């Protein structure tokens, strides 16, 4: 290689390096300007932070719901409140030992009256006590007999789950007790409760009550108005 050619290559490499350095510097400069602009916007308009947080939560919930698929909205046969053929579905994760779930019963009843097309899919998530699982299984046995709503209300009215309160709720609901006891041994019962736990894990749910309607996921006793708002939005989507 001649000295002249080597010098030309050296100059070309130096020019390329300067071009890359200049591009990086420009990017950093623009990045800093963008960051400063964002900070200034937030400081001048702090009210946008709650809106941004809500939008972030909505997107995250939508992503989580997409991951579990449409089967989340398909109930265990008979484990439904409201209109079984309703066009809007509210999924409730509940535990008979949950005080906040008990206080939400009246809210759900009111929503069923307010929205004739509302189907409430109840998914038992018995995580608070060993007796929660027993009560949940009896709830599924009641669903198998077409007496789910009656047992659901009677069990919450009876107080925390125990052998005594479960028996009282079953009697109040008018269950065929022998048929129910046989059904408790059906593998479908444990499969349903296990599946609900899998759904909860996939959705990041670690407490009850939790709710899904449309593309929204809510946790806690959020109240009738928050649920009604979500139902209306689901109706319009």
Secondary structure, DSSP 8 states (H G I E B T S, - for coil): --HHHHHHHHHHHHHHHHHHHHHHHHHHHHHHHHHHHHHHHHHH-TTHHHHHHHHHHHHHHHHHHHHH-GGGGS-STT-EEE-TT-SEEEEEEE-TT-HHHHHHHHHHHHHHHH-TTEEEEEEE---S-HHHHHHHHHHHHHHHTT-HHHHHHHHHHH-S--HHHHHHHHHHTT--HHHHHHHHTSHHHHHHHHHHHHHHHHHT--SSSEEEETTEEEES---HHHHHHHHHHHHH-
